[in-house]
Amino acid sequence: MSEVLLRGAGVTVRFGALVACDAVDIDVVAGEILGIIGPNGSGKSTLLRALSSVHPPTRGGVFWRGEEVTGWKVDKLARHGLVMASQNQMVFGGVTVREALAIAHSCRPKSKRVDEALAGERLVALVGLDAVLDALASDLPLGYLRRLGIGIALAAQPDLLLLDEPAAGLNDFETRELKALLLTLRDLGVTVGIVDHDMTLMVSMCDRVVVLDAGKKLVEGPPSVVVKDPRVIEAYLGTPMEEKP
Ligand SMILES: Nc1ncnc2c1ncn2[C@@H]1O[C@H](COP(=O)(O)OP(=O)(O)OP(=O)(O)O)[C@@H](O)[C@H]1O
């Protein structure tokens, strides 16, 4: 039985009268790519932020490797192996790609043995930033900028990487490269939790998906099964997804 790395139990987030996340139970299991999908405003980003302590839950608990971590500071959680990168955080000032990665590497938890696959030149090659190392981060095209955001998150040597809409705005080629990178990360032992609207990407890449609707968990399971579920078609997909040969 695989280890549950991260557990959200009854995670509830209120913004005034709005219940953005409503008593959601969710597990992220070591070694998987877990997708969180659902309509706009269904609470996916809010759930990710609650799980990663960026915006802790109003009610319910978050557990990391069985220990309650609800409300912990983001940097403390990162030192324990949980890091979140959101598309909006992946913006940098006047530093080069090389400098940004060096800064991130210097912030990694010193207590942890360095995973060489996620450090130095191997990290640069892994995230495909070799060609732009001396470019200013602020000059990068979106595809590279996302890779840098992921590279910075990886420099913290996470066991679990949570990603909020990493494919938003990427073209087909960039999305394929992103998928290859995330599959490689899983092979290297980094567990991934991802929110995204690109259903072709999510269905082809995720081991499991959780579907949210109006803040509540609607369905969870293997993507090929979930996308055929009439509740998911009604709430999110509209029409059944076409089967790929
Ligand atoms: N900081 C906030 N203050 C007030 N309301 C918020 C805040 N953040 C999110 N919400 C609201 O909570 C609900 C869930 O938002 P959330 O961004 O989590 O949904 P989502 O499923 O990620 O949507 P999308 O797919 O459009 O990104 C929405 O009604 C949103 O307007």
The ligand as an SDF file (V2000), in Angstrom:
LIG
                    3D

 31 33  0  0  0  0  0  0  0  0999 V2000
   -9.3320   35.6050   -2.1580 N   0  0  0  0  0  0  0  0  0  0  0  0
  -10.6190   35.4090   -2.4680 C   0  0  0  0  0  0  0  0  0  0  0  0
  -11.5690   36.2200   -1.9550 N   0  0  0  0  0  0  0  0  0  0  0  0
  -12.8760   36.0300   -2.2380 C   0  0  0  0  0  0  0  0  0  0  0  0
  -13.3420   35.0490   -3.0430 N   0  0  0  0  0  0  0  0  0  0  0  0
  -12.4380   34.2220   -3.5800 C   0  0  0  0  0  0  0  0  0  0  0  0
  -11.0250   34.3550   -3.3270 C   0  0  0  0  0  0  0  0  0  0  0  0
  -10.3840   33.3810   -4.0050 N   0  0  0  0  0  0  0  0  0  0  0  0
  -11.3230   32.6710   -4.6520 C   0  0  0  0  0  0  0  0  0  0  0  0
  -12.5440   33.1740   -4.4020 N   0  0  0  0  0  0  0  0  0  0  0  0
  -13.8150   32.6350   -4.9120 C   0  0  0  0  0  0  0  0  0  0  0  0
  -13.8750   31.2830   -4.5240 O   0  0  0  0  0  0  0  0  0  0  0  0
  -14.4760   30.5060   -5.5530 C   0  0  0  0  0  0  0  0  0  0  0  0
  -13.5180   29.4090   -5.9730 C   0  0  0  0  0  0  0  0  0  0  0  0
  -12.4140   30.0230   -6.6280 O   0  0  0  0  0  0  0  0  0  0  0  0
  -11.1840   29.1900   -7.1680 P   0  0  0  0  0  0  0  0  0  0  0  0
  -10.2490   30.1660   -7.8040 O   0  0  0  0  0  0  0  0  0  0  0  0
  -10.6580   28.3250   -6.1070 O   0  0  0  0  0  0  0  0  0  0  0  0
  -11.8650   28.2920   -8.2770 O   0  0  0  0  0  0  0  0  0  0  0  0
  -11.1750   27.4600   -9.4340 P   0  0  0  0  0  0  0  0  0  0  0  0
  -11.9040   26.1770   -9.5200 O   0  0  0  0  0  0  0  0  0  0  0  0
   -9.7020   27.4000   -9.2290 O   0  0  0  0  0  0  0  0  0  0  0  0
  -11.5160   28.3650  -10.6910 O   0  0  0  0  0  0  0  0  0  0  0  0
  -10.7480   28.5580  -12.0940 P   0  0  0  0  0  0  0  0  0  0  0  0
  -10.8370   27.2390  -12.8030 O   0  0  0  0  0  0  0  0  0  0  0  0
  -11.5480   29.6100  -12.7750 O   0  0  0  0  0  0  0  0  0  0  0  0
   -9.3420   28.9750  -11.7860 O   0  0  0  0  0  0  0  0  0  0  0  0
  -14.8250   31.4700   -6.6850 C   0  0  0  0  0  0  0  0  0  0  0  0
  -16.1800   31.8520   -6.5190 O   0  0  0  0  0  0  0  0  0  0  0  0
  -13.9090   32.6430   -6.4300 C   0  0  0  0  0  0  0  0  0  0  0  0
  -14.4570   33.8470   -6.9210 O   0  0  0  0  0  0  0  0  0  0  0  0
  1  2  1  0
  2  3  1  0
  2  7  2  0
  3  4  2  0
  4  5  1  0
  5  6  2  0
  6  7  1  0
  6 10  1  0
  7  8  1  0
  8  9  2  0
  9 10  1  0
 10 11  1  0
 11 12  1  0
 11 30  1  0
 12 13  1  0
 13 14  1  0
 13 28  1  0
 14 15  1  0
 15 16  1  0
 16 17  2  0
 16 18  1  0
 16 19  1  0
 19 20  1  0
 20 21  2  0
 20 22  1  0
 20 23  1  0
 23 24  1  0
 24 25  2  0
 24 26  1  0
 24 27  1  0
 28 29  1  0
 28 30  1  0
 30 31  1  0
M  END
$$$$
